[in-house]
Amino acid sequence: MVLGRYIYNTKKNMSKYEDILEKINPSDFKIPLNQTDKDYFPDFLEKRLVQYVNLYEEKFYPVIDQGIPFVPGSKDPVFSKIKLLTESLIKTVEYFYNGEILKATETFNQGMDKVFFKDLSILNFNTKVPVGQTFYRARISEQRLFKRADLFHINFNLRHLVSTNRYSIPGFPALYLGDTSYICWEEFDQPELKNLNFSLFKNTRELNIVQLLRIEDLLAQLKGNKSEEIPFLLTYFVFFPLTLACSVRVRQVKGNFKPEYIIPQLLLQYINENPDYDGLKYSSSKVDYSKLHNMTTYNYVFPVKKIKAEGYCDNLENLFHCTQPTSLNLEEVVHNPVGASHSMPVTADDRKIELIEDLRSPYTRTSFGKLEHNLKKRGIGKI
């Protein structure tokens, strides 16, 4: 198994997995990060990154870098990468704050290249999304039902409307999807559901994506996959400074400049320059994951690949097909409980969500679950 240029025999080191696992405290890897009103972002991020470096050195360095028989001559193969990436991220933000945007971009790109991203295929993550995966997209409208194209990325001739967001570069369209309708609602700051139009999306070919995972979800993925446990964990440790830098909650929500978006936007740009990768999967900074039981949910961003004066990206048009949009209001009209029987099928789905404190509701019985059930029965097509 490969981690950069460092090779080791996984079968001979499976006992190491348990040693590493018992040292993992999920609270040490908690995201997103919260700032106080007094925090100066560059100092805040540097402090949190250095804390992680020290944590790794104290808890994991002895059992990993000194305990795993890497290729002879490899010195601190994991720890050295963590330090290199951390220094790169700190320096990137420093340059950006000094107005040296070109230097910031070059520093970020060089740091990524040196660590592991020059050849993205070395990432030991499950970055393959199978054909026909279900995604959702929402858009607010109080007056009308949208068409398919209205739920796609912003038309190129309207790119002046593309504002800055965590993974949104001003003026650069991208397609943003969630793996549940619930996360779409959260990303809009919990508006009236009746004002949201939803479409279901499916990919027409296998997707290659980079993931920024929560530690709890990574560990859940590893269960039963013994051959991949150690390389996945080691890559996660190397990757985590980047995950931290991309997972800081915005402090000045109404500000024109949001420093919390510096690294995420550079990451999206970096990924987009690699033609073999389609997009990025990342956790929400708005969802309270402690309220989700037997379920998790993520956002996805797929940047445009083919630029035109107007219309939509040909690559994304071919990559994703979708349903006609619908809304909760319209679904209630179509499936009038007075005029027709419309019951949910019994399934083994054990996902639950706490929308009300201490009240765990089966996800399939919520408005989100019912909406998704209806959308899954609809036909899909190109915009």
C-alpha angles and dihedrals in degrees: 000000000000131000103175104303093334115106129185138165106259096194093058093050105046090114087063090065092067090047090054094042095055090056094055114103108182090214088066088061099040117148146222102046122221125214128203124232090257097052120115103213100226091050093043093052094044091051093050093046093049089049089057093048090052091046092054093046092052102040109023109022095076094051098038114029094029097029106045117074100235122176109306111266095028108131118202092334096182101029093050091055092049091052093045093051092045093052090048093052093048092049092046092057091045092054091046092053089051090055092249095131096162092052090047091053094045092048092050093047094046091049091051092047093051095048105044116297102092086083103029091189090079091071107114094212129113092255096159117101111194124233114276099027112164119241133167136213129189136195131186120243128153096183114041147016113255129228125235093267090054089064094049125085117301113284112260091239088059097048089120085075093061105107132187118284134153094281097013120099111204110261094008114108122217137169113248119198138171128209090229134033086233094067090050088057091049092050088057089053095254102296124181104296091221088066094058127090116202134198129187116227131198129188117236096209138023113288129220111211140167114232132213099194134186111242091240091058093046091054091047090053092051096057109113094008099100097163093059103039101097099041091047091051095046092050090048091054091051091045097047099088087060091047089052094048090052095047107062115124114237113257100191100045094179095043121119091219116050111183090194087074097056098091098035092054092047089049092052090049090049093050092046090057089061106080093199094065127072105194152306136287117208140165121252122257089206103051119091097221092190087073092059118087124192088351142077134186137205142188125234131202124197113186121212115264103187117050122209136171091248141354125041139312109277091212094055092042089059094039098055132039121186146188126253107272121260137181135215090248092053093046090054090052094047093045098040106185090211096053101034143021113246113171130169117245119249110254139170090243106135098181114134134184133196106221087153119044112269093357112112110198124192104253093223090059095054123091087258093055093047092048092051091047091055094045092052089061093054127095119255129214145153118293 
